[in-house]
Amino acid sequence: MPTAFNEKISQTLGNQKLQLALYAGTGRLVEHRKHAVAEERLPEYQELRSHANALKKHTIEHLDHYLEQLEANVQAHGGQVIWCRDAAEVSDFVLDLAKRRQARLIVKSKSMTTEEIDLNERLEHHGLEAVETDLGEYIIQLRGERPYHIVAPALHLTRYDVADIFQEKLGIPNETVIEKQTMIARSVLREKFLAADIGITGANFLIADSGAVVLVENEGNARLTTTAPKIHIAVAGIEKIIPRAQDLGVFLKLLGRSATGQPLTVYTSFLSGARREGEIDGPDEFYLVLLDNGRTKLLADPDKRESLYCIRCGACLNICPVYRKIGGHSFPWIYSGPIGAIITPQFLGIQHTPALPFASSLCGACAEVCPVKIDIPKVLLDLRAGVKEGPGKAKSDWLERLGFHAFAWLMCHPKAYALMGRFSRLAPLLNIGPLRAWRSQRDLPAMPAKSFRQLWKERG
């Protein structure tokens, strides 16, 4: 019986237009990142990764200390810290505040954390209008979809798709010129900014020693979201914290380059509370909502807690051969790609989608590009073991078990391995049984004229 996970994968694989958009979009991001972190441009890149990993490790292991320090500093700047265990508590707080302030319109900047808790849907259910102001997020909100990618939420759409949705939802004549589409969205959203009662953002980083919320963006919509309305609410996972302002430089050098290939994003904002006396802009009220939603459960596992190091750059999605084929909407939750494959089972439970940790080739490319050195393949293997050995454990079929036993035997017998190497040239002809399904989405590389053993023998 095919699962919903497998059905979505099949639909994506069968959509040639989507396959081209996926491959082209992620390919551009891969090339941009590769160029940005090249040794001649950033010779200290590997040192920065190690430093970032050490900072995250230290912070996560002392999370209670830094969260208390952060709370004290936010309060010292006139802000309030709201602790929330789950999605319901976040939405209850926002709804109660909106009711007390008689707010009806909310503008939002891009935030995976608010996507994680379905905040828009919860607010709209109670009669509030919540409008995404990041261009990609605005487009997919009009389409009633969730983000396709952590950094590029509308990666799967073409300008023609955007023209169709603008015509349907905004009554705009079919417009396919990208610059004009951008101006259309800008004119609509500018009115929303001016009328909004509350602005909601996420947070890229939370700085414990200053109480600052750091936002990085390219469009400027986050700055308008945090300064135009009278109330600013930042919703952040508790893992977003870093100890000191001076540590931020390490992460800023890595985040933009890993996400989009930029040395630095266009806007980097440091927000420390509400508007002070004499300041000409900024909110009258500031609230920092710190969300658990399964993070402390993940924190309790020393073998997998490195999953919390993630800075949401999306580099692992772009390089992953699986994500580049099956896309973001095939994944069962808001987080997709390799990082989604390791945090979704830990947040929602390993049995939520037991096939998810197996949706990986374990090629290790994700770990190589991760700016904070999360060992994603290792965590995937731990999760696979949990699926196989945990309650309601899944069992592999007899053919799979036989195949792995045969492979293990072959690797332990060099002469048999060498003999099998001679028959490897027949591999392109094999298209039977399980191999037919495997090869339906894979191309075998051309066989070399001579094997490694032959070349080695010729060298004497």
Secondary structure in CASP SS format (residue, H / E / C, confidence):
PFRMAT SS
TARGET T0000
AUTHOR 0000-0000-0000
METHOD secondary structure of the structure
MODEL  1
M C 1.00
P C 1.00
T C 1.00
A H 1.00
F H 1.00
N H 1.00
E H 1.00
K H 1.00
I H 1.00
S H 1.00
Q H 1.00
T H 1.00
L H 1.00
G C 1.00
N C 1.00
Q H 1.00
K H 1.00
L H 1.00
Q H 1.00
L H 1.00
A H 1.00
L H 1.00
Y H 1.00
A H 1.00
G H 1.00
T H 1.00
G H 1.00
R H 1.00
L H 1.00
V H 1.00
E H 1.00
H H 1.00
R H 1.00
K H 1.00
H H 1.00
A H 1.00
V C 1.00
A C 1.00
E C 1.00
E C 1.00
R C 1.00
L C 1.00
P C 1.00
E C 1.00
Y H 1.00
Q H 1.00
E H 1.00
L H 1.00
R H 1.00
S H 1.00
H H 1.00
A H 1.00
N H 1.00
A H 1.00
L H 1.00
K H 1.00
K H 1.00
H H 1.00
T H 1.00
I H 1.00
E H 1.00
H C 1.00
L H 1.00
D H 1.00
H H 1.00
Y H 1.00
L H 1.00
E H 1.00
Q H 1.00
L H 1.00
E H 1.00
A H 1.00
N H 1.00
V H 1.00
Q H 1.00
A H 1.00
H C 1.00
G C 1.00
G C 1.00
Q E 1.00
V E 1.00
I E 1.00
W E 1.00
C E 1.00
R C 1.00
D C 1.00
A H 1.00
A H 1.00
E H 1.00
V H 1.00
S H 1.00
D H 1.00
F H 1.00
V H 1.00
L H 1.00
D H 1.00
L H 1.00
A H 1.00
K H 1.00
R H 1.00
R C 1.00
Q C 1.00
A C 1.00
R C 1.00
L E 1.00
I E 1.00
V E 1.00
K E 1.00
S C 1.00
K C 1.00
S C 1.00
M H 1.00
T H 1.00
T H 1.00
E H 1.00
E H 1.00
I C 1.00
D C 1.00
L H 1.00
N H 1.00
E H 1.00
R H 1.00
L H 1.00
E H 1.00
H H 1.00
H C 1.00
G C 1.00
L C 1.00
E E 1.00
A E 1.00
V E 1.00
E E 1.00
T C 1.00
D C 1.00
L H 1.00
G H 1.00
E H 1.00
Y H 1.00
I H 1.00
I H 1.00
Q H 1.00
L H 1.00
R H 1.00
G C 1.00
E C 1.00
R C 1.00
P C 1.00
Y C 1.00
H C 1.00
I C 1.00
V C 1.00
A C 1.00
P C 1.00
A C 1.00
L C 1.00
H C 1.00
L C 1.00
T C 1.00
R H 1.00
Y H 1.00
D H 1.00
V H 1.00
A H 1.00
D H 1.00
I H 1.00
F H 1.00
Q H 1.00
E H 1.00
K H 1.00
L H 1.00
G C 1.00
I C 1.00
P C 1.00
N C 1.00
E C 1.00
T C 1.00
V C 1.00
I H 1.00
E H 1.00
K H 1.00
Q H 1.00
T H 1.00
M H 1.00
I H 1.00
A H 1.00
R H 1.00
S H 1.00
V H 1.00
L H 1.00
R H 1.00
E H 1.00
K H 1.00
F H 1.00
L H 1.00
A H 1.00
A C 1.00
D C 1.00
I E 1.00
G E 1.00
I E 1.00
T E 1.00
G C 1.00
A C 1.00
N C 1.00
F E 1.00
L E 1.00
I E 1.00
A C 1.00
D C 1.00
S C 1.00
G C 1.00
A E 1.00
V E 1.00
V E 1.00
L E 1.00
V E 1.00
E E 1.00
N C 1.00
E C 1.00
G C 1.00
N H 1.00
A H 1.00
R H 1.00
L H 1.00
T H 1.00
T H 1.00
T H 1.00
A C 1.00
P C 1.00
K C 1.00
I E 1.00
H E 1.00
I E 1.00
A E 1.00
V E 1.00
A E 1.00
G E 1.00
I H 1.00
E H 1.00
K H 1.00
I E 1.00
I E 1.00
P C 1.00
R C 1.00
A H 1.00
Q H 1.00
D H 1.00
L H 1.00
G H 1.00
V H 1.00
F H 1.00
L H 1.00
K H 1.00
L H 1.00
L H 1.00
G H 1.00
R H 1.00
S H 1.00
A H 1.00
T C 1.00
G C 1.00
Q C 1.00
P C 1.00
L C 1.00
T C 1.00
V C 1.00
Y E 1.00
T E 1.00
S E 1.00
F E 1.00
L E 1.00
S C 1.00
G C 1.00
A C 1.00
R C 1.00
R C 1.00
E C 1.00
G C 1.00
E C 1.00
I C 1.00
D C 1.00
G C 1.00
P C 1.00
D C 1.00
E E 1.00
F E 1.00
Y E 1.00
L E 1.00
V E 1.00
L E 1.00
L E 1.00
D C 1.00
N C 1.00
G C 1.00
R H 1.00
T H 1.00
K H 1.00
L H 1.00
L H 1.00
A C 1.00
D C 1.00
P C 1.00
D C 1.00
K C 1.00
R H 1.00
E H 1.00
S H 1.00
L H 1.00
Y H 1.00
C C 1.00
I C 1.00
R C 1.00
C C 1.00
G C 1.00
A H 1.00
C H 1.00
L H 1.00
N H 1.00
I H 1.00
C C 1.00
P C 1.00
V C 1.00
Y H 1.00
R H 1.00
K H 1.00
I H 1.00
G C 1.00
G H 1.00
H H 1.00
S H 1.00
F C 1.00
P C 1.00
W C 1.00
I C 1.00
Y C 1.00
S C 1.00
G H 1.00
P H 1.00
I H 1.00
G H 1.00
A H 1.00
I H 1.00
I H 1.00
T H 1.00
P H 1.00
Q H 1.00
F H 1.00
L H 1.00
G C 1.00
I C 1.00
Q C 1.00
H C 1.00
T C 1.00
P C 1.00
A C 1.00
L H 1.00
P H 1.00
F H 1.00
A C 1.00
S C 1.00
S C 1.00
L C 1.00
C C 1.00
G C 1.00
A H 1.00
C H 1.00
A H 1.00
E H 1.00
V H 1.00
C C 1.00
P C 1.00
V C 1.00
K C 1.00
I C 1.00
D C 1.00
I H 1.00
P H 1.00
K H 1.00
V H 1.00
L H 1.00
L H 1.00
D H 1.00
L H 1.00
R H 1.00
A H 1.00
G H 1.00
V H 1.00
K H 1.00
E H 1.00
G C 1.00
P C 1.00
G C 1.00
K C 1.00
A C 1.00
K C 1.00
S C 1.00
D C 1.00
W H 1.00
L H 1.00
E H 1.00
R H 1.00
L H 1.00
G H 1.00
F H 1.00
H H 1.00
A H 1.00
F H 1.00
A H 1.00
W H 1.00
L H 1.00
M H 1.00
C C 1.00
H C 1.00
P H 1.00
K H 1.00
A H 1.00
Y H 1.00
A H 1.00
L H 1.00
M H 1.00
G H 1.00
R H 1.00
F H 1.00
S H 1.00
R H 1.00
L H 1.00
A H 1.00
P H 1.00
L H 1.00
L C 1.00
N C 1.00
I C 1.00
G C 1.00
P H 1.00
L H 1.00
R H 1.00
A H 1.00
W H 1.00
R H 1.00
S C 1.00
Q C 1.00
R C 1.00
D C 1.00
L C 1.00
P C 1.00
A C 1.00
M C 1.00
P C 1.00
A C 1.00
K C 1.00
S C 1.00
F H 1.00
R H 1.00
Q H 1.00
L H 1.00
W H 1.00
K H 1.00
E H 1.00
R C 1.00
G C 1.00
END
